[in-house]
Amino acid sequence: MDEYAWPRGVDLPAADVVLGSWAATVAALPVGTRITGEVIGRQPFGVFIRIDGVPAAVALAEITAMPLGMEPPAIEAEVFWHAHNHQVRVRLDEWRASAE
């Protein structure tokens, strides 16, 4: 993945699918839910995550500082908010070097 990239690709749910599935997403991922997933996009403010087992959801883990070159192959996090723009907000457990 480029240093900064918006989520894209065939595995990314279309906006109308995310919107149409929002009530089911919120029900499936209440605040406090532990999730796993994969980074599908990265921006200076955070990473976008495809959540395992919830194909119509996109999560955002906001970050303010992450060392360059750090990109975990998998994410473990906790849901802490359901955003107005139909994103599941999560807190990361930790960053793991891709070399692990």
Helices and strands as residue ranges (DSSP letters): H 15-20, H 22-28, E 34-43, E 46-51, E 58-62, E 75-82, E 88-92
